[in-house]
Amino acid sequence: MEQPQLEQSVADGVATVVISNPAKRNAMTAAMWRALPGLLAPLAADPAVRVLVLTGAGATFCAGADISSLSEPGDEQQSLAVRAEEALAAFPKPTLAAVRGYCVGGGSQLAAACDLRFAEEGALFGITPAKLGIVYPSSSTRRLVSLVGPSAAKYLLFSAELVDADRALRTGLVDEVLPTGELGKRVAEFARTLVSRSQLTQAAAKEFAEGRTDRDAYWAEQARGSGDTAEGIAAFLERRAPRFTYGGAGGA
């Protein structure tokens, strides 16, 4: 039987991380939660990586935590998931979740921690701690509220019901819904678009969108020294594709 694991690959500027635990609908084991921050750190530092795609093996994204693998006390179980989620949210480059099938519990935590979420028709989303009597982490709740608003977040958290991709799109939980069979192509296409854009713009926008308010001077200095602005304007005037060279990850 295939062992639960996180698989990774890098090609053409795109790092792909695959949640693989097919016997349990790609549920995250304790070892997988622990491994994710350490897996992300070198990808964040790798200048060859411009975009990260998170997805699940086969026909599902992630059905949550593999409860049978979690021998730690409840608080420790939750902290493992939160540390993994926060590491993903802090990744300094654009992150995309490509969702098929079930995206439930811890799977929804991971998807919400990505910058953007693309879903295939038939995907189902749910945040299910109310079925288990678990207090959902405050950081995860705030992130959910920022995506879908207080009312939709309460609907998901209070009821633990699964919602389909169309409802997830209407509430802002996902950004695009693709017909069956077209998710991989669309995510690859969008990732290539992001790879072609300025990392300077992306890194600054990611910080500002997350509410950072003390880095305007830093990013102004980065822009002056990067050459990306001059290259972007020159490429526009010359009607050619820009060749952006900024490779910084943003700093502290």
ABEGO torsion letter per residue (X at the ends): XBBBBBBBBBBGGBBBBBBBBAAAGGBBBAAAAAAAAAAAAAAAABAABABBBBBBBEABABAEBBAAABABBAAAAAAAAAAAAAAAAABABBBBBBBBEBBBEAAAAAAAABABBBBBBGBBBBBAAAAAGBBBBAAAAAAAAAAAEAAAAAAAAAAGBBBBAAAAAAAGABABBBBBGAAAAAAAAAAAAAAABBAAAAAAAAAAAAGBAAAAAAAAAAAAAAGAAAAAAAAAAAGBBBBBABABAGEX
